């Protein structure tokens, strides 16, 4: 089974930072690379990186009154 360490873009901190800058969220990065969301999150945690922003659904916005 592949782990995030086997995916070049996730194993390299600079490449992952570039993906974060381009895509913004772990979900978008996982879709672009064709890997699991957990793989992206684990790589980001390992490298000490954070997402630029998170998408908030309409239901959550309503609950938060945004």
C-alpha positions as CSV (number, residue, x, y, z in Angstrom):
1,X,0.0,0.0,0.0
2,X,1.3,3.5,-0.9
3,X,1.8,6.0,1.8
4,X,2.4,9.8,1.5
5,X,6.1,9.1,1.6
6,X,5.8,7.2,-1.7
7,X,4.2,10.2,-3.5
8,X,7.0,12.6,-4.6
9,X,4.8,15.7,-4.3
10,X,4.0,14.9,-0.7
11,X,7.4,13.7,0.4
12,X,9.1,16.9,-0.7
13,X,8.3,19.9,1.5
14,X,8.8,22.5,-1.2
15,X,6.6,20.7,-3.7
16,X,3.9,20.3,-1.2
17,X,4.1,24.0,-0.3
18,X,3.7,24.8,-4.0
19,X,0.6,22.6,-4.2
20,X,-0.8,24.3,-1.1
21,X,-0.3,27.7,-2.7
22,X,-1.9,26.6,-5.9
23,X,-4.8,24.5,-4.6
24,X,-5.4,25.9,-1.1
25,X,-7.0,22.9,0.6
26,X,-6.0,19.3,1.3
27,X,-9.1,18.0,-0.5
28,X,-8.2,19.8,-3.7
29,X,-4.6,18.5,-3.4
30,X,-5.7,14.9,-2.9
31,X,-8.0,15.1,-6.0
32,X,-5.2,16.6,-8.1
33,X,-2.7,13.9,-7.0
34,X,-5.3,11.0,-7.0
35,X,-4.4,10.0,-3.4
36,X,-6.4,10.0,-0.1
37,X,-7.2,13.1,1.9
38,X,-5.5,11.5,4.9
39,X,-2.2,11.1,2.9
40,X,-2.2,14.8,2.2
41,X,-3.1,15.8,5.8
42,X,-0.4,13.4,7.2
43,X,2.3,14.9,4.9
44,X,1.2,18.5,5.8
45,X,1.4,17.6,9.5
46,X,4.8,15.9,9.1
47,X,6.2,19.0,7.2
48,X,4.6,21.5,9.6
49,X,2.5,23.0,6.8
50,X,-1.0,24.4,7.0
51,X,-3.7,24.9,4.3
52,X,-4.2,28.4,3.0
53,X,-8.0,28.3,3.5
54,X,-10.8,25.8,4.1
55,X,-14.0,25.7,2.1
56,X,-17.1,26.1,4.3
57,X,-20.4,24.6,3.1
58,X,-23.7,26.5,3.0
59,X,-25.1,24.6,6.0
60,X,-22.1,25.4,8.1
61,X,-22.2,29.0,7.1
62,X,-25.8,29.2,8.1
63,X,-25.0,27.6,11.5
64,X,-22.2,30.0,12.1
65,X,-24.2,32.9,10.7
66,X,-21.5,34.0,8.3
